[in-house]
């Protein structure tokens, strides 16, 4: 009798261990690299997305967010997702314009300068983006725009001529082109390096959002920000197609639903935070100024040149995007 009880007890323990082991193996884990700090609104939105997925799947899919380029540098994330080193990741689309001009549509100065126009441009760009990424084994989950881009400088300026020779932070092909057109010296600096670059004098100017200036504490080195509202670049959340297809249908649906929610939430949050960031920069001693009529006209001329050049490079796909965007 004692021997039988021992046998039953041993069997029950074995079953329990098997169930626990099975549960552990049933959980799928994804790594999610991003290039921005944990307290940036994009990253906070991503953290909420990851939490929503885990909750909706009952822990079946766990997504670990790696902020501030701690897993991969900004320019490495797309390749990491494409190659499967990371199952999901966040990229700044304009960083990849040299790969294909379509990625740079939202980096053309003064093409789309409001959240409404930026979202309209996204809708025009989306079908081409999905096709382009799909051919690379990548699925577009959602995007979120940055607040409008302004001009950070260490001195007051009234025209593009005042920018000649300044050391200009370039983070994309478009921002490098702007530097060339205005006579500045482009220096490639990624988001995680901005604060140190300004503090050490590696760069002394850039076009970026109030968000980047606040996150990087640019106000410690730069005292002027011109609210040019030049463009609203988008961050895109990409997932490896094989990793997504390996999920069961219910988990796929949970990811898709959480992504749609994150997109809606993120665009709304970006618009809400725009004024807050400007107020915070001013609170820390920065002068938030509108561009002079001459500076605005000079910058719009730069935008006109860049749009014409982009349309030539982007060909039929680019023309389709611009045509769809300009339809009422």
Secondary structure, DSSP 8 states (H G I E B T S, - for coil): -HHHHHHHHHHHHHHHHHHHHHHHHH-EEEEEE-SS-TTSHHHHHHHHHHHHHHHHTTTSEEEEEE-TTSSS-GGGHHHHHHHTSSSEEEEEGGGGTTT-GGGGGGGSTTTS-SHHHHHHHHHHHHHHHHHHHHTTTEEEEEEEE----EEEESS--SSGGGGTT-EEEE-SHHHHHHHHHHT-EEEE--GGGHHHHHHTTS--EEEE-HHHHHHTTGGGT--EEE-------EEEEEEEHHHHHTS-HHHHHHHHHHHHHHHHHHHHHHHHHHHHHHHHHHHTT-EEE---HHHHHHHHHHHHHHHHHHHHHHHHHHHHHHHHHH--
